[in-house]
Amino acid sequence: MLWGILGIYAYFNQILLVSNISIVVLCIAPLGLTTQTKTSYRYAPIVIFFAILGVILQVRTFFYFAWVFTGILWIETFLGKTSKLWFLLPFIASPVFDYLFSVWSFPLKIGISEVTAIAFNNLGLKAFAEGNVVILRGKHFTVDDACMGLKLFSLAYLFSWILLALIEKKLQKELSWVFLSSIFIGVFFLNIFANFVRILLLVFFQIPPENSLHEWIGIASVLVYIILPIGIFIKWFFRKEKLVYQEFINKFSATSRKQYVVFGGVFLIVLLMSFLLKRHENILIKHQNIVLQIPLLQKKELPNDIIQFNNDKILVYQKLLKNFYSIEHSPLICWKGSGYTFEQVKKSKINNTEIWLGVLRKDNSQLYTAWWMDNGEKQSIHLWDWRWQWLKTGKPYYLLNITANNEKELIGFIEKWMKK
């Protein structure tokens, strides 16, 4: 009873806040193979490792891993050892894909747009890319986050995990790391191919994100180009294996005091360490020495560590970051939340400094915007460059977003800014 109450607390306060597909994972987890071998505490060091990382780096995601692996530790302590698939499940359900796509968002959009235009040209259809916009037959199609198929990666891996779990249950044997690695690497490349085909179809038929076909084409791509090939390969690979169709029943074995002591000790360590995770650190106070002071612009502090500067011609946002491994708060998120769409995203050079440029549209209004990472001395739009510089020098970077009513005013303001 006590473990159940504490488990519910951990789920709602640590796991659900990080992984929005964790409820799906809870439903499919019983498919994973367990055996009646002796008790194992092998997950205890893994749990402690992630909890320590969570405290040191103050990252909630590490506590998500600590709690999920604590759940697996409970299974291995009282029910029996689990298969390798159980180890992989927390990573599949984690926000790792969200993180990777957030970090690589803009470079991916530019690259996808260029490759899509090249593909259409090779097919005899004249097309070209302008930033994240593909122009085909005179029509513009914007490659946005929805087109990149972020959800498809998680969906494909979940489907693959279920497929492999069912195979393990039927064969009543654990699959090897080599086989599992091969399957999941294959799923990754099939995912890329499926997304590429999906984008070609979306651009060719000009299907916008608000159209229901946008999602259905994505689901069809996963089924046809990922699940079907993987399913056929697995069936072929195990064609000579004899399937065991009886249900494997795992019974509770007699428990000892040692099992309760080990699991209870690990659980309490994670529980106590989770209270050391700060709910919200005031970044404005921590990095107050890098807060900008811009003459002739009104200053206003906003939520989420954002500072706004503006007058009737220029709007500047400074977003302070917690640390070098933070996901930089993309301007796209704020502007889309205000009803704007991002178009014509491209790299540009001003005073030999690379920046991102884009156009914001909402109804009949149009704004011009630019952004880059800055630490007061150096500017960068390269993901690993500014992170490495921050780690090496200890000087924090911040996201700078400048917006104007027309391109001339925007470029003029940035040129003056760069000369300071």
C-alpha positions as CSV (number, residue, x, y, z in Angstrom):
1,M,0.0,0.0,0.0
2,L,2.8,2.4,1.0
3,W,4.8,1.6,-2.2
4,G,1.6,2.3,-4.2
5,I,1.0,5.7,-2.7
6,L,4.7,6.7,-3.1
7,G,4.7,5.4,-6.6
8,I,1.7,7.6,-7.5
9,Y,3.4,10.6,-6.0
10,A,6.6,9.9,-8.1
11,Y,4.5,9.5,-11.3
12,F,2.5,12.7,-11.0
13,N,5.3,14.9,-9.6
14,Q,8.3,13.6,-11.5
15,I,7.5,11.4,-14.5
16,L,4.3,12.9,-16.0
17,L,5.8,16.4,-15.9
18,V,8.6,15.2,-18.2
19,S,7.1,12.5,-20.4
20,N,3.6,13.2,-21.8
21,I,3.5,9.7,-23.4
22,S,4.3,7.9,-20.1
23,I,0.7,6.8,-19.7
24,V,1.0,4.9,-23.0
25,V,4.2,3.3,-21.7
26,L,2.5,2.2,-18.5
27,C,0.0,0.4,-20.6
28,I,2.5,-1.4,-22.9
29,A,5.1,-2.2,-20.2
30,P,3.4,-5.5,-19.2
31,L,4.2,-6.8,-22.6
32,G,7.9,-6.9,-21.7
33,L,9.3,-10.3,-20.8
34,T,10.1,-11.2,-17.2
35,T,11.6,-14.5,-15.9
36,Q,11.5,-16.3,-12.6
37,T,15.2,-16.1,-12.0
38,K,16.5,-15.0,-8.7
39,T,16.2,-11.4,-7.4
40,S,18.4,-8.8,-9.1
41,Y,19.5,-5.4,-7.8
42,R,21.4,-4.5,-11.0
43,Y,19.3,-1.4,-11.6
44,A,20.1,0.1,-8.1
45,P,23.4,1.8,-9.3
46,I,21.6,3.1,-12.4
47,V,18.8,4.7,-10.3
48,I,21.4,6.3,-7.9
49,F,23.4,7.5,-10.9
50,F,20.5,9.4,-12.5
51,A,19.4,10.8,-9.1
52,I,22.9,12.2,-8.5
53,L,23.0,13.7,-12.0
54,G,19.6,15.3,-11.4
55,V,20.8,17.0,-8.2
56,I,24.2,18.1,-9.6
57,L,22.8,19.5,-12.9
58,Q,19.3,20.4,-11.5
59,V,17.6,18.7,-14.5
60,R,14.2,17.1,-13.9
61,T,14.7,14.7,-16.8
62,F,17.3,12.8,-14.9
63,F,14.9,12.3,-12.0
64,Y,12.4,11.0,-14.6
65,F,14.9,8.3,-15.4
66,A,15.7,7.7,-11.7
67,W,12.0,7.1,-10.9
68,V,11.3,4.9,-14.0
69,F,14.3,2.7,-13.3
70,T,13.2,2.5,-9.7
71,G,10.0,1.0,-11.0
72,I,12.0,-1.6,-13.0
73,L,14.1,-2.2,-9.9
74,W,10.9,-3.0,-8.0
75,I,9.9,-5.6,-10.6
76,E,13.4,-7.2,-10.6
77,T,13.4,-7.2,-6.8
78,F,10.1,-8.9,-6.2
79,L,8.9,-10.4,-9.5
80,G,12.0,-11.5,-11.4
81,K,14.6,-10.2,-13.9
82,T,13.4,-8.3,-16.9
83,S,14.6,-8.4,-20.5
84,K,16.8,-5.8,-22.2
85,L,13.7,-4.2,-23.7
86,W,12.7,-2.9,-20.3
87,F,16.0,-1.0,-20.1
88,L,15.2,0.7,-23.5
89,L,11.6,1.6,-22.7
90,P,12.4,4.6,-20.4
91,F,14.5,6.2,-23.1
92,I,11.8,5.6,-25.8
93,A,9.3,7.4,-23.5
94,S,11.7,10.2,-22.5
95,P,11.7,13.7,-24.0
96,V,14.9,12.9,-25.9
97,F,13.3,13.4,-29.3
98,D,11.8,16.7,-28.2
99,Y,15.2,17.8,-27.0
100,L,17.1,16.8,-30.1
101,F,14.5,18.4,-32.4
102,S,14.4,21.6,-30.3
103,V,18.2,21.9,-30.5
104,W,18.3,21.1,-34.2
105,S,15.0,22.7,-35.2
106,F,16.1,25.5,-37.6
107,P,19.1,23.7,-39.2
108,L,16.8,20.7,-39.9
109,K,14.1,22.9,-41.5
110,I,16.6,24.5,-43.8
111,G,18.2,21.2,-44.7
112,I,14.9,19.4,-45.3
113,S,13.7,22.3,-47.5
114,E,16.8,22.1,-49.7
115,V,16.7,18.3,-50.0
116,T,13.0,18.4,-50.9
117,A,13.6,21.0,-53.6
118,I,16.5,18.9,-55.0
119,A,14.3,15.8,-55.0
120,F,11.5,17.5,-57.0
121,N,14.1,18.9,-59.5
122,N,15.4,15.4,-60.0
123,L,11.9,14.2,-60.7
124,G,11.5,16.9,-63.4
125,L,9.5,19.3,-61.3
126,K,11.0,22.8,-61.0
127,A,11.3,23.7,-57.4
128,F,13.6,25.7,-55.2
129,A,14.0,26.5,-51.5
130,E,14.1,29.9,-49.8
131,G,15.0,29.2,-46.2
132,N,12.4,26.9,-44.8
133,V,10.0,27.5,-47.7
134,V,9.8,25.2,-50.7
135,I,8.4,26.8,-53.9
136,L,6.8,24.3,-56.3
137,R,4.8,25.3,-59.3
138,G,4.7,28.9,-58.0
139,K,3.2,27.9,-54.7
140,H,4.9,28.3,-51.3
141,F,5.0,25.6,-48.7
142,T,6.5,26.2,-45.3
143,V,8.4,23.3,-43.7
144,D,7.5,23.7,-40.0
145,D,7.8,21.6,-36.9
146,A,4.7,19.6,-37.8
147,C,6.2,18.7,-41.2
148,M,9.4,17.4,-39.6
149,G,7.4,14.6,-37.9
150,L,8.7,14.9,-34.3
151,K,5.8,12.7,-33.1
152,L,6.5,10.1,-35.7
153,F,9.9,9.2,-34.2
154,S,8.4,8.4,-30.8
155,L,5.5,6.6,-32.4
156,A,7.7,4.4,-34.6
157,Y,9.9,3.4,-31.7
158,L,6.9,2.6,-29.5
159,F,5.4,0.4,-32.3
160,S,8.8,-1.3,-32.7
161,W,9.1,-1.9,-29.0
162,I,5.7,-3.5,-28.9
163,L,6.5,-5.7,-31.9
164,L,9.8,-6.9,-30.3
165,A,8.1,-7.5,-26.9
166,L,5.5,-9.7,-28.5
167,I,8.2,-11.7,-30.2
168,E,10.0,-12.2,-26.9
169,K,6.8,-13.4,-25.3
170,K,6.0,-15.8,-28.1
171,L,9.6,-17.2,-28.3
172,Q,10.0,-17.1,-24.5
173,K,13.5,-15.9,-24.9
174,E,15.4,-12.7,-24.5
175,L,16.6,-11.0,-27.7
176,S,20.3,-10.0,-28.0
177,W,21.8,-6.5,-27.8
178,V,23.1,-6.9,-31.3
179,F,19.7,-7.8,-32.7
180,L,17.9,-5.0,-30.7
181,S,20.5,-2.4,-31.7
182,S,20.2,-3.4,-35.4
183,I,16.4,-3.1,-35.3
184,F,16.4,0.3,-33.5
185,I,19.1,1.7,-35.8
186,G,17.1,0.5,-38.8
187,V,14.0,2.2,-37.4
188,F,16.0,5.4,-37.2
189,F,16.9,5.4,-40.8
190,L,13.5,4.2,-41.9
191,N,12.1,7.1,-39.9
192,I,14.2,9.6,-41.9
193,F,13.0,8.0,-45.1
194,A,9.4,7.9,-44.0
195,N,9.5,11.6,-43.0
196,F,11.1,12.5,-46.3
197,V,8.4,10.7,-48.3
198,R,5.8,12.4,-46.1
199,I,7.2,15.9,-46.7
200,L,7.3,15.2,-50.5
201,L,3.6,14.3,-50.4
202,L,2.7,17.2,-48.3
203,V,4.5,19.7,-50.5
204,F,3.3,18.1,-53.8
205,F,-0.4,18.1,-52.7
206,Q,0.0,21.4,-50.7
207,I,-1.5,19.9,-47.5
208,P,-1.3,22.4,-44.6
209,P,-0.9,21.4,-40.9
210,E,-4.5,22.2,-40.2
211,N,-5.8,19.7,-42.7
212,S,-6.6,16.3,-41.1
213,L,-4.8,14.6,-44.1
214,H,-1.6,16.0,-42.7
215,E,-1.7,13.7,-39.7
216,W,-3.1,10.7,-41.6
217,I,-0.3,10.8,-44.1
218,G,2.2,10.8,-41.2
219,I,0.5,7.7,-39.6
220,A,0.4,5.9,-43.0
221,S,4.1,6.7,-43.5
222,V,5.0,5.1,-40.2
223,L,2.9,1.9,-41.0
224,V,4.1,1.5,-44.6
225,Y,7.7,2.6,-44.5
226,I,8.7,1.6,-40.9
227,I,6.4,-1.0,-39.2
228,L,5.7,-3.1,-42.3
229,P,9.4,-3.5,-43.3
230,I,10.5,-4.2,-39.7
231,G,7.6,-6.7,-39.2
232,I,8.5,-8.5,-42.5
233,F,12.2,-8.6,-41.5
234,I,11.5,-10.0,-38.0
235,K,9.2,-12.6,-39.4
236,W,11.9,-13.7,-41.9
237,F,14.6,-13.6,-39.3
238,F,12.7,-15.9,-36.9
239,R,11.2,-18.1,-39.6
240,K,12.9,-21.2,-38.2
241,E,12.2,-20.5,-34.6
242,K,9.5,-22.5,-32.8
243,L,7.0,-20.3,-31.2
244,V,5.7,-21.0,-27.7
245,Y,2.1,-20.0,-27.5
246,Q,1.3,-20.7,-23.9
247,E,0.9,-17.8,-21.6
248,F,3.9,-17.3,-19.3
249,I,2.7,-16.8,-15.8
250,N,5.1,-15.1,-13.3
251,K,4.2,-15.7,-9.7
252,F,5.4,-13.9,-6.7
253,S,8.2,-15.7,-5.0
254,A,8.9,-15.7,-1.3
255,T,10.4,-12.3,-0.3
256,S,13.1,-11.7,2.2
257,R,14.0,-8.8,4.5
258,K,17.0,-8.0,2.3
259,Q,14.7,-7.3,-0.7
260,Y,12.7,-4.8,1.3
261,V,15.8,-3.1,2.7
262,V,17.6,-2.7,-0.6
263,F,14.6,-1.5,-2.6
264,G,13.3,0.7,0.3
265,G,16.8,2.2,0.7
266,V,17.1,3.1,-3.0
267,F,13.6,4.4,-3.1
268,L,14.1,6.7,-0.1
269,I,17.4,8.0,-1.5
270,V,15.7,9.0,-4.7
271,L,12.7,10.5,-2.9
272,L,14.9,12.6,-0.6
273,M,17.2,13.7,-3.4
274,S,14.2,14.7,-5.5
275,F,13.4,17.4,-2.9
276,L,16.8,18.9,-3.7
277,L,15.6,19.7,-7.2
278,K,14.8,23.4,-7.3
279,R,11.3,24.1,-8.6
280,H,12.4,27.3,-10.3
281,E,15.7,29.1,-10.3
282,N,15.6,32.9,-10.7
283,I,17.9,33.2,-13.8
284,L,17.5,37.0,-13.9
285,I,19.2,37.3,-10.5
286,K,21.8,34.6,-11.3
287,H,22.8,36.2,-14.6
288,Q,21.9,39.9,-13.8
289,N,25.4,41.0,-14.9
290,I,24.5,40.1,-18.6
291,V,21.1,41.7,-18.6
292,L,21.1,44.3,-21.4
293,Q,20.6,48.0,-21.0
294,I,19.4,49.5,-24.3
295,P,19.0,53.3,-24.5
296,L,15.8,54.8,-25.9
297,L,13.9,51.4,-25.4
298,Q,11.5,50.7,-22.6
299,K,12.5,47.7,-20.5
300,K,10.0,45.1,-19.1
301,E,10.6,41.8,-17.3
302,L,8.5,38.9,-18.6
303,P,7.9,35.4,-17.3
304,N,10.3,32.5,-18.2
305,D,13.4,34.7,-17.8
306,I,12.7,36.9,-20.8
307,I,13.4,40.7,-20.9
308,Q,11.6,42.9,-23.4
309,F,12.9,46.2,-24.8
310,N,10.8,48.2,-27.2
311,N,9.7,51.5,-28.8
312,D,7.4,52.2,-31.8
313,K,9.9,50.8,-34.3
314,I,11.9,48.0,-32.7
315,L,11.1,45.1,-30.4
316,V,13.9,43.2,-28.6
317,Y,13.7,40.1,-26.5
318,Q,16.6,38.8,-24.4
319,K,16.1,35.2,-23.2
320,L,18.5,34.2,-20.4
321,L,19.5,30.5,-20.2
322,K,20.1,28.3,-17.2
323,N,23.2,26.6,-18.5
324,F,25.1,25.5,-21.6
325,Y,23.0,22.4,-22.1
326,S,19.7,24.2,-22.0
327,I,17.3,24.1,-24.9
328,E,17.5,27.6,-26.3
329,H,14.0,29.2,-26.2
330,S,13.3,29.5,-29.9
331,P,11.5,32.8,-30.9
332,L,9.2,30.5,-33.0
333,I,7.5,29.3,-29.8
334,C,6.6,32.8,-28.6
335,W,5.5,34.2,-31.9
336,K,3.4,31.1,-32.8
337,G,1.8,31.5,-29.4
338,S,0.8,35.0,-30.5
339,G,-0.8,33.7,-33.7
340,Y,2.1,34.4,-36.1
341,T,3.6,32.0,-38.6
342,F,7.3,31.8,-39.4
343,E,8.4,32.0,-43.0
344,Q,11.5,32.4,-45.1
345,V,13.9,31.4,-42.4
346,K,17.4,31.8,-43.6
347,K,21.0,32.4,-42.6
348,S,22.4,35.9,-43.3
349,K,25.6,37.8,-42.5
350,I,25.7,41.3,-41.1
351,N,29.1,42.8,-40.3
352,N,30.7,39.3,-40.8
353,T,28.4,37.8,-38.1
354,E,26.0,35.0,-39.0
355,I,22.4,35.4,-37.8
356,W,19.0,33.9,-38.5
357,L,16.5,36.0,-40.4
358,G,12.8,35.3,-40.9
359,V,9.4,36.8,-41.7
360,L,6.5,36.7,-39.3
361,R,2.9,36.8,-40.7
362,K,-0.4,37.1,-39.0
363,D,-3.5,37.9,-41.1
364,N,-2.5,41.1,-43.0
365,S,0.4,42.1,-40.8
366,Q,4.0,41.2,-41.6
367,L,7.1,41.6,-39.3
368,Y,10.8,41.0,-39.9
369,T,12.8,39.3,-37.2
370,A,16.3,38.1,-36.5
371,W,17.9,36.1,-33.7
372,W,21.2,34.7,-32.6
373,M,23.1,33.6,-29.4
374,D,25.2,36.3,-27.7
375,N,27.4,36.6,-24.6
376,G,28.2,40.3,-25.0
377,E,31.4,39.6,-26.8
378,K,30.8,36.8,-29.3
379,Q,27.8,35.9,-31.4
380,S,26.9,32.5,-32.8
381,I,24.1,30.6,-34.4
382,H,25.9,27.3,-34.3
383,L,24.6,24.9,-31.7
384,W,27.8,23.3,-30.5
385,D,29.9,26.5,-30.9
386,W,28.2,28.7,-28.3
387,R,27.6,25.7,-25.9
388,W,31.3,24.8,-26.1
389,Q,32.4,28.4,-25.6
390,W,30.1,28.7,-22.5
391,L,31.5,25.5,-21.1
392,K,35.1,26.5,-21.8
393,T,35.0,30.1,-20.7
394,G,32.1,30.0,-18.2
395,K,30.6,33.1,-19.8
396,P,26.9,32.6,-20.2
397,Y,25.1,33.1,-23.6
398,Y,21.6,34.4,-24.1
399,L,19.2,34.3,-27.0
400,L,18.7,37.7,-28.7
401,N,15.6,38.3,-30.9
402,I,15.1,41.6,-32.7
403,T,11.9,42.4,-34.6
404,A,10.9,45.4,-36.8
405,N,8.1,46.5,-39.1
406,N,10.3,46.4,-42.1
407,E,13.5,44.8,-43.2
408,K,15.4,48.1,-43.6
409,E,14.8,49.1,-40.0
410,L,15.7,45.7,-38.8
411,I,19.0,45.5,-40.7
412,G,19.9,49.1,-39.7
413,F,19.4,48.4,-36.0
414,I,21.4,45.2,-36.1
415,E,24.3,46.9,-38.0
416,K,24.4,49.6,-35.3
417,W,24.2,46.9,-32.6
418,M,27.1,44.9,-34.0
419,K,29.3,47.9,-34.1
420,K,29.0,48.4,-30.3
